[in-house]
Amino acid sequence: MTEHEQKPVEQVAERGFTARLERLRSDAGHPTLETISRHAGRSMGAVSNTFTGKAVPSNAKAERIVAALGGTFDDEWRELLDRARAERNRTRTDDEPDSVPAPDRKRPRRRTVLIAGIVALVVVAGAAIAFLPDWNGAADRSGSGGVGPVVVTRAGPLGLIVRSSGTRDGEQIGSAAEGQTLWAECHAVTDFDPRPDTGKGPVWYRVRWPSSGPTKDFLGSTPDDAYVGWVYGGFAVPRAPENTQIPHC
């Protein structure tokens, strides 16, 4: 095999894990990435990166993908993941330079301009963050003030997914049943629309939720719940006449 025919070291190390994952997917009838991501509570991008070997997931995240395919996460999976991570870390270490170039002391003006630019970027970023929705699902939300009811209008057998954020990378932290009432603090428009066919757009409700940990269990929402989750507005609507009390986040 010539040098040009050799595969990257990371690919060789990770093919054991990805190859076994592909076999499991094939045994499960080769479901789509969208189906796998929905059952695993992971974003489709994260699942795709796992199958292509672009990313090596944690054991917990890998276990959810394996379970979504009907497999059992055993010691062999753990060994394959450990081997892939070790080889990836070793490769990255080998790619790092042996020494760091000495600082250029002949151009203080350029360095000053660079520092000033960084400070300006930090200030702008801080101002932008102040206007972003609060995605923090682990925040203490004790107290029932400032919430309004929204009703789940559509949910399949697996329920309406409650996420840790209204973004593509939001993890599933529970499920809500059709007809269930959730208590919303506010709504936000993001860049993630999981069902464009509804015509509702990427609207998400931040609701009170009893847990912040990853789970697919059906849970109830009360105004006094200590955590928050996010549900897609295409399958949930405010219950009149309280809908005017659900502000923008």
JODAGI-V47905 format. One record per backbone hydrogen bond with DSSP energy under -1.0 kcal/mol. CO is the residue of the C=O (numbers start at 1). NH is the residue of the N-H. Records with the same first field share a line. If there is no record, write none. Layout:
# JODAGI-V47905
CO: NH  NH
This chain:
# JODAGI-V47905
8: 12
9: 13
10: 14
11: 15
14: 18
15: 19
16: 20
17: 21
18: 22
19: 23
20: 24
21: 25
22: 26
23: 27
24: 28
25: 30
26: 29
32: 36
33: 37
34: 38
35: 39
36: 40
37: 41  42
41: 172
43: 47
44: 48
45: 49
46: 50
47: 51
48: 52
49: 54  55
58: 62
59: 63
60: 64
61: 65
62: 66
63: 67
64: 68
65: 69
66: 71
67: 70
72: 74
74: 78
75: 79
76: 80
77: 81
78: 82
79: 83
80: 84
81: 85
82: 86
83: 87
84: 88
85: 89
86: 90
87: 91
88: 92
89: 93
90: 94
91: 95
107: 111
108: 112
109: 113
110: 114
111: 115
112: 116
113: 117
114: 118
115: 119
116: 120
117: 121
118: 122
119: 123
120: 124
121: 125
122: 126
123: 127
124: 128
125: 129
126: 130
128: 131
129: 132
137: 228
148: 184
149: 239
150: 182
151: 237
152: 179
156: 159
160: 176
162: 173
163: 230
167: 170
171: 164
172: 215
174: 162
175: 219
176: 160
177: 180
180: 152
182: 150
183: 208
184: 148
186: 206
187: 249
188: 204
195: 198
196: 199
201: 203
202: 190
203: 233
204: 188
205: 231
206: 185
207: 229
209: 227
217: 175
222: 225
226: 141
227: 209
229: 207
230: 163
231: 205
232: 235
235: 153  154
237: 151
239: 242
242: 245
243: 246
247: 187
